[in-house]
């Protein structure tokens, strides 16, 4: 089995990550807004139930990397993995990154899926 160490992202990958993150976040927040619209248009719930459900969701969602991210180079690979786990991006979104980064992230994401799929 290939051993993967969490290492710092390369300069080229870091530059690309900084370019892509605003686009990824905008798409993710659009997805969240659409989910909020569905929540708010549920005719079977009261206005207060919708309000408090929405308030809870926004409070949870605002902490996700698809919404707010620290943008620290040493944490970039971890952030990419969290973006994938939260559904903000997919492995396909990494196609412009180095093979090394793609392999590292793919390995960790697949390992995590195996560990949590029981």
C-alpha positions in Angstrom: 0.0 0.0 0.0 1.3 3.4 -0.9 2.1 5.6 2.1 0.7 9.1 1.7 2.1 11.8 3.9 0.3 15.2 4.3 2.7 17.6 2.8 2.5 21.2 1.9 0.9 22.0 -1.4 3.2 23.0 -4.2 3.6 26.7 -5.3 1.8 26.1 -8.6 -1.0 24.2 -6.9 -1.4 26.8 -4.2 -1.7 29.5 -6.9 -4.3 27.5 -8.7 -6.2 26.8 -5.5 -6.3 30.5 -4.7 -7.7 31.2 -8.2 -10.4 28.4 -8.0 -11.6 28.8 -4.4 -13.8 31.9 -5.0 -15.5 30.1 -7.9 -16.0 26.9 -5.9 -17.4 28.8 -3.0 -19.8 30.8 -5.2 -21.1 27.5 -6.7 -21.4 25.9 -3.3 -23.3 28.9 -1.9 -25.6 28.9 -4.9 -26.4 25.2 -4.1 -27.1 26.2 -0.5 -29.4 29.0 -1.5 -31.4 26.6 -3.7 -31.7 24.3 -0.7 -32.9 27.2 1.4 -35.5 28.2 -1.2 -36.9 24.6 -1.1 -37.0 24.8 2.7 -38.7 28.2 2.6 -41.4 27.1 0.1 -42.5 24.0 2.0 -46.2 24.6 2.3 -46.5 21.9 5.0 -44.4 23.9 7.5 -45.3 27.0 9.5 -43.4 30.3 9.0 -41.8 30.0 12.4 -40.6 26.4 11.7 -39.1 27.5 8.4 -37.4 30.5 10.0 -35.8 28.5 12.8 -34.8 25.6 10.5 -33.2 28.1 8.1 -31.4 29.9 11.0 -30.0 26.6 12.2 -28.9 25.6 8.7 -27.2 28.9 8.0 -25.4 28.7 11.4 -24.1 25.2 10.4 -23.3 26.0 6.8 -21.4 29.2 7.5 -18.6 27.2 9.1 -18.1 24.9 6.1 -15.0 25.6 3.8 -17.4 26.0 0.9 -18.5 29.2 2.6 -15.6 30.3 4.8 -12.0 29.2 4.5 -8.8 30.3 6.2 -6.6 30.2 3.1 -3.4 29.0 4.8 -1.0 27.2 2.5 -0.1 24.5 5.1 -3.9 23.6 5.4 -4.7 23.6 1.6 -4.8 19.9 1.1 -6.9 19.4 4.2 -9.2 22.1 3.0 -9.5 20.5 -0.4 -10.5 17.2 1.3 -13.0 19.0 3.4 -14.5 20.7 0.3 -14.9 17.3 -1.3 -16.5 15.8 1.9 -18.9 18.7 2.1 -19.9 18.3 -1.6 -18.6 21.8 -2.5 -16.3 20.2 -5.1 -15.5 16.8 -6.6 -12.3 15.0 -7.5 -13.1 16.0 -11.1 -12.6 19.7 -10.0 -8.9 18.9 -9.3 -8.1 18.0 -12.9 -6.0 21.1 -13.5 -3.8 20.4 -10.4 -0.6 18.4 -10.3 -0.8 14.6 -10.4 0.8 14.5 -7.0 -1.9 16.6 -5.4 -4.7 14.6 -7.2 -3.2 11.3 -6.1 -2.8 12.4 -2.5 -6.3 13.8 -2.3 -7.9 10.8 -4.1 -6.1 8.4 -1.8 -7.2 10.1 1.3 -10.8 10.6 0.1 -11.1 7.0 -0.9 -9.5 5.8 2.4 -12.0 8.0 4.3 -14.9 6.6 2.4 -13.8 3.0 3.2 -13.4 3.8 6.9 -16.8 5.4 7.2 -18.9 3.2 4.9 -20.1 0.5 7.3 
